[in-house]
Amino acid sequence: MAFIALGINHKTASVDVRERVAFSPEQLVDALQQLCRHTASREAAILSTCNRSELYLEQDSLTVDAVLAWLADYHQLSLDELRACAYVLEDDAAVRHMMRVASGLDSMVLGEPQILGQMKSAYAVAREAGTVGPLLGRLFQATFSTAKQVRTDTAIGENPVSVAFAAVSLAKQIFSDLHRSQALLIGAGETISLVARHLHEQGVKRIVVANRTLERASSLAEQFGAHAVLLSDIPHELINSDIVISSTASQLPILGKGAVESALKQRRHKPMFMVDIAVPRDIEAEVGELDDVYLYTVDDLHEVIAENLKSRQGAAQAAEELVAAGAEYFMLRLRELAAVDVLKAYRQQAERLRDEELAKALRLLNNGGAAEDVLAQLARGLTNKLLHAPSVQLKKLSADGRVDALGVAQELFALDEGAPSSSVNK
C-alpha cells in the first residue's frame, strides 16, 4: 500500500502550463477511470483548480513513471516538460500535503476557504467514478476533519484575503473612485460571486454578470442588484465596462483581441482593467498588447496577495502544527488497521489448532482416558503447536543474521528483558 500525491501548482508551473494540464469538470469521471485502467492505481481522485492539478492515488507499487506518462499523454504534453514542473509525494508526505492543501496552507492566497469545497467536490466526483475505495476514502475524511479543525481553531481564514479580493484591490489602484465604474463579470461560480460581493461593498455603480446560462447569471445578479446577460452579449457590454473580471471553466478563450479592440474604439480609448482568473484562460493573451488595457492573470496577483497576507502569517504556524498532528494520527490509525488483518489471521490459526487439540482430547475421553492425563496432553499439544511456527521462523531468521528479529520477538511476546535471548533457540 502506498499513498501518492502527484501534480503541478502555481509554485512549480506557469499559468500557460497549468491551463494545459487542467481537467474540465466534464472530463473528470472518464479521466479517473482511464487513470485506474492504465496505471497501477487501485484508487484515485483528481483535484483541478486554477492554481493546481493534482492526482491522489493509492497503489501497491510506486509506478510514478506510468502515472506521469498517462498524465502527459492525456493532455498531449511532452513528458520531459511535465517532469520539469511536477512533484511527487509519498505516504506520510502525501497525507500531509493533502491536509495542507485542504486547509489553504498551500494556496496562492494563504488560508483561502474555496479550496476545501473544491477538495470535497474532487472526492464526490471520484466516488461517482467508482475510483475511491476504503483507504483513499479514509484519507479524504481525515483531511476534511483536519481542515475543519484548522478553520475552527485558528484565525487563518478571518480576514477577506482571496484571489477575488486581490482583483478588486488591484482595481482600486487603477481607478481611484470605483463608485463611478461599471464592472463586467464573466462566469457565475464561487470566485465571481466573491468578486461581485467585494465590488458591491466598494460601491461600484453597475455590475453586469455574463454567463452561458441566463438562469445562473440571474441568480447571482439578484444578490447584488446586478444585471444578468448571456455570453453572446459581452461585446455590447464591453463598451461601457471599465472593469472586466473573468472566471469560467471554458476550455477556449471567451474574449478575443478583436472584440476588445472594437470596444476600445467606441470607448474613445478610455482605459479598461481586466483580470483573467480562469485556467485555462478566458481572455486571449494578445489582449494585453492593446493600449489602454491593463490585463492581469492569476499569477500577476501575487504582489497584491502578499501584501494582504500579513495578518494571516501568525495563524499559519498554529495551522501547520494541527496539520502535522492530523497527518501523524491518520498514519498511526492506518498502521493499526494494517495490524488488524494480521491479528485476525493469527487468531484464526490459533483457533484452528485449539479445535484440533480439543477434538483429540474428546476422543481420548470417550475412549476412557483419564481426565487428568487428557487435560495434560491437551495443554502440551496446544502449547507445542502454537509455538512451532514462531520457533521455526525465529531460528531461521537468527541463522540468516536477522538478530533484530529476536528483539522484536521479545517485545511482541512481552518476554522478560532479563531472560537470555538464546533460550528461544533451544
N, C-alpha and C positions, 0 to 999 in steps of 0.2 A: 504494500500500500504506500502511495506517495501522493501528497498534495502538490500541485504546481500552479503558480500564478505567472502567466506569460503575457507580455503585451508591450505597448508603447504609450507614452503620455506626453504632456506638454513640456516636461523636463528633458525628454530624450529625443523628441521628434518635432519638426516644424509643422505648421498648420497644413502645408502642402502635402506632407507625408501622412499626417493624421487623417485628412479627409479621404485619402486613397485607401486607408485601412479601415475606415469606419463601416459599420454594418447598419443598413437601414432596418427599421422595425419589421418590414415585410420579409427581409432576408433571414432573420434570426432563427426561426424554427428549422428551416431547411439547412442552414449553416451548421447548427448544433448537431443535427442528425448525420450530416456528412462528416463532421469532425469525429464523431464517435465511430463511424464506419471505417474511416480511412486511417485512423491512428489507434494507439493502444489505450486511449482514454475510455474508461468504463463509465465515468460520469463527467459532465461538462456543463458550464454556463458561460455566457458571453456578456460582458458589460461594455457598451459602446456609447460614449458621450462625445461632446465637442472637444474634450480635453484628453480622452483616453479611449483605447480599445484593448480590453484585457480578456484573456481566457482563464477560467478557473477550472482545473482538472483534477480528477482522481484516477490514478492508474497504477498498475503493478510495477512497471518498469519505467525509468525516466527516458522515454524516447522523445526527447525535446526536439531533436532534429526533424523528426517526422511531423511534429506539430507545426514547427516553423515553415517547413516545406509546404504543408497544407495551407497555412495562412497566406503565404506568398502566392501560391497557385490560385487560391480562391479570389484574391484581389488582383491577380495578374501583375505582381510586383517581382522585382529582382530579389532573389533570396539573399544576396550579399547586402543589398540596400536595407532589407528588413533586419538582418542580423546587426547591422551597424547601429540601429536605434532601439532594438528590442531588449528587454530584460527578462530574466528567468529566475524565479524564487521557488524554493522547495521546502516542503514540510513546515517546520516552525516559522521560517521566514515568510512563507506564502500565507500562512494563517495570520501572522501579524500584519502583513501588507493588506490583506482584505479588510481587517478591522480598522486599520489606519485610513483606508480609502473611504469606508462607510462612515467613519467619524469626521470626515472632512479634513484630516490631517495631511493628506497627500494632494489636496486640491490646489489649483492656482489661487483660489481665494480660501485662505485658512478658515476652516470651520463652516464652510458654506453648507446649508441644510439640504439642497436639492439632491446631492449625491446619494443620500440614504434612500430616498424614494426611487432613484434610478437603480440602485443595487437591489431593492425589493422587486422592481419590475424585471430585472435580469433573472432573478430567481423564479419568478412566476412564469416567465417565458420558457425557461429551461424545464420547469415542471410540465408545462404544456407540451413541450417537445419530447418529453419522456426521457430526458438525459440527466436528471438529478435522482440519485439514489440515497440510501441511508447515510453514507459518510459525508458527501457534499451537502446534503440536507442539514445534517447536524452542524456543519461548519457555518452555513448561512444563518441558522438560528442563533448560534453563539455570536456571530458577527453582529446581527441586529441587536442582540441583548447588550453587547458591549457598547455599540454606538449610542444606544438609548441612554446607557449609564453616563457616557461622556456628555451627552446633551443635558442630562438632569443634574449631574454633579459638578460641572464646570461652567465657566462663563464664556466658553469658546464661541457660542452662537448668539450672544446677546445683542451685539451691535450690527446694524444693517450693512454688512460688507458682502458684496456679491458681484458677479460679472455685470448684472443688471444695474446695480448701484454705481459701479465704476463707470459704466457707459454714460449714465446720467450725470455723474460728477464731471466727466470729461466735457459733456455738452455745456455745462455751466461755465467751463473755462473758455469755450469757443464763443458762446453767447452770454453776454453779461446779464441780460434780462430774459429769462425763459418765459415770463408771462406773455411776451409778445410773439412767441414762437409757435409754429404748428409742427406736430410730430406725426410721422407715418410709421406705424409698427407693422412689420410683415411677419405673420405667424400668429398663433393663438395658444401656444404652450405655456408652461410654467415660467420660463425665463421672460417671455414677452409680458406675461401677467405681472411679474415683478417690475419690469421696466415701466409698464403703464402706471403701476401704483406710485413709483418714485416720481415720474413725470407729473402725475396728478398732484402729488404733495408739493411739487415745486411750482405749481400754478400755471402749467402750460395751458394756453387758452383753448387749443383744439387738438384732439388726438384722434387719429384715424387708424383703425385696425383692419388690415387686409389679410384675408385667409382663403385657402382653397375652398372651404365651405362657409357660406354666409351664416349658417346657424351657430357655428363655433365662434366666429368673429363677433356676432351679435351678443352672445352670452358673455364674452369678455368685455365688450364695449359698454354694456349696460352698467357694469360695476363702477365705471369711472366717467359716465356721461360722454362717452366717445362715440364716434361714427363708424359703422361697420361697412366694409366693401369687399368685393371679390378680388383675387389676384389680377384679374384682367383689367381692373380699374386703376391699377397702380400708375400707369403713365399719366393719367389725368390728375391723380392726387399728388404726383411728384412736383407739379408746377408750383403748388403752394406750400410744399413741405420744406421746412428749414432743417428738421432733424429726421433721419431715417435710420431705424434700428431693425435689423432682421435676424430671425432665428427660427428656421423651419427644418424639417427633416428631408427636404428635397435633395435628390441626387444630382440635379442640374441647377445652374445659376438661374435665379428668378429675375434678376435685374442686370441688364447689359449696358455697355458703354453708350450705345446709340440712344437708348431711352433717356438716360441721364443727360446726355449732351443736348438732346432736344428740349428737355425740361429747363436746362440752364439758360438756353437762348430765350425762352419765354419768361424766365425769371429776371432777365436782363443781368445775368451773371451774379445774382445775389448768392452768397455762399451757402453751401449745403454741407451739413455734418452727417456722416454716415458711419455706423458701426455694424459690422457683419460678425455676429456671434456664432453663426452656424458653421458646422463641419459635417459634410462638405460645404464650401462657401456658397452663399446665396447671391452675392454681388460679385460680378466679374472683377478680377484684379485690375484690369485695364481702366476701370472707372477712376481709380486713384491717380491716373495720369492726367485727368482733366483739371484745368484751372478752376478755382473756386469750389473744389470738392475736397473735403477733409475726410478721407476714408481710413477707418481703423478696423483691424481684426481682433480676435480674442487675444492674440499674442501681444498686440500693442497696448493692451490694458494693464500690463504688468506693473508699470510705474505708478499708475493711479491706485491700483490694488495694494501695492506695497505700502503706500502712504496711509491707507485706511486699515492696515493690518496691525498697527502698533498696539491697539487696545486688546487684541486677542493673543498676543505673544505670551503674556503671563499665564493664561489659561492653558496654553499648548503643552507645557511641561506636565501639568496635572493630567491632561488628557492622554499624553504618551504613557504615563505610568499606569493608567487604567487599561489602556490597550495592551501593554506588556503583561499585565496581570491576567487579562482576559484570554490572551493567547496561551499563556502558560497553563492556565486552568483547563482550557479546552484540550490541549495536548495531553495533560495529565489524565483527564477523563477518557480520552481516546485510547491511551495506553492501558488504562484499567479495563476498558471494553475488550481490548485485544486479549487480555488475560482470561476473560470470561470463557472464551471458546476453548482455551487450553484446559481450564479448570473443569469445564463440562465434560470434555473428552476423558480427562483423568478420573473424574468421578464415575463415569460410565464404565471405564475399565475396572475400577475398584469394585463396583457393584457386581460386575460380571464374575470377577474372581470370588467375591463373597458368596454369590449364589451357587457357584460350582462347589465350593468347600462345604456350604450348608447342605446341599443335596447329598454330598458324600457322607456327611455326618448323620443325616437322617436315615440313609441306607444302613449304616452301621448300627444305629439304634434299633431299627426294625429287625435286624438280624441278631439281636440280643446282646450287642456290645454294651459294656459298662459305661454309664453316662459320664463318669469322671474321665475315663480313658478317651471317649469320643470327643469330649469338650477340649481336652488337652491336644488331641490330634488336630481338631478344627483350628485351634489357636495357632499351632505350629505351621500348619499348612497355609493358612491365610497370611501369616507373617512372612513366610518364605516366598510366596507368590507375589505379595506386594513389594517385597524388597528385591526380587530377582532382576527385573528390568533396570531399575536405578543402579544396582550394584554392577551389572554388566557394563552399562554405559559409562559409569564413573571410572571403572578400571580401564576401559578403552581410551577415554579422554586423558586419563593420567598417563597412560603409556604413550599417547601421542604428544605429550608435553604440555597438555592443557591444565597446568597447575591451578589456573584461575577457577576451573570448574569445581575443584574441591572446596574452595572458599565459598562459592555460590551455593553448593550443596549444604554446607554448614549453616549458611544464612537461611536457605529455603526451608530446611527441616528444623530450624531453631535448635541446633545442637549446642552443647556446652562448648564455649570457645576454648576452654582449657583442655578439652579432650584431645588426644593425639589424632591428627588428621589421617595418619597412616592406617588407623583402625578400620577405615572404610574399605581397605583393600584386603582385609583378612577374610 
